[in-house]
């Protein structure tokens, strides 16, 4: 199972002082050297952390895979076509949210998603959608010709140490089995930590986990390299 490291919060720290450190490009290099299989960034429409210039530099420097999380908008398509990530992950985005809350509603926004995904795919970029572990969302994604899903583990993560965790894990496992039958590539992420990652990592059909906040938070105490290595150890 691969690990994509989301480095947004290195940029959050930099933007808190509007200065030039810590540098997300350094973070990406350290994460790769520690064994990360990919680097993920969310270019938010309010540009609160990662900036376009960061992605331009990352595109030139990183040696693994660059995953751009983006809102479903034609403005973002223009940006993505210029920045040329390896994959674009479509996520819901609202200005007030602290972080991505919930998966994209593929049924509700099918037309817009089809337009955005179609434009990205036509330019040779892979497209994934971030969705809740829900069979109807999986069916809707498949109908749009999108071959990769990232399952939102946020609800599982929120509940991992209470009675709901089994229920949430069950939803994820059922979604994984169903997606496998449709031949979708399955990624997962959101809210994963050293404590809860192993329950998700034991689902072998999941090819990749995208993890940010917990790795960056632990990096403050352990160093980024050590935090990435520890997460890889727990996944494996
Ligand atoms: N996957 C997606 C689609 C996300 O939006 C995020 C958060 O930016 C993550 C994974 C990583 O979540 P976390 O920072 O909680 O590990």
Boltz pocket constraint, residues with backbone or C-beta under 6 A from the ligand:
constraints:
  - pocket:
      binder: B
      contacts: [[A, 6], [A, 8], [A, 42], [A, 69], [A, 89], [A, 91], [A, 99], [A, 100], [A, 130], [A, 150], [A, 188], [A, 189], [A, 190], [A, 191], [A, 192], [A, 210], [A, 211], [A, 212], [A, 213], [A, 214]]
      max_distance: 6.0
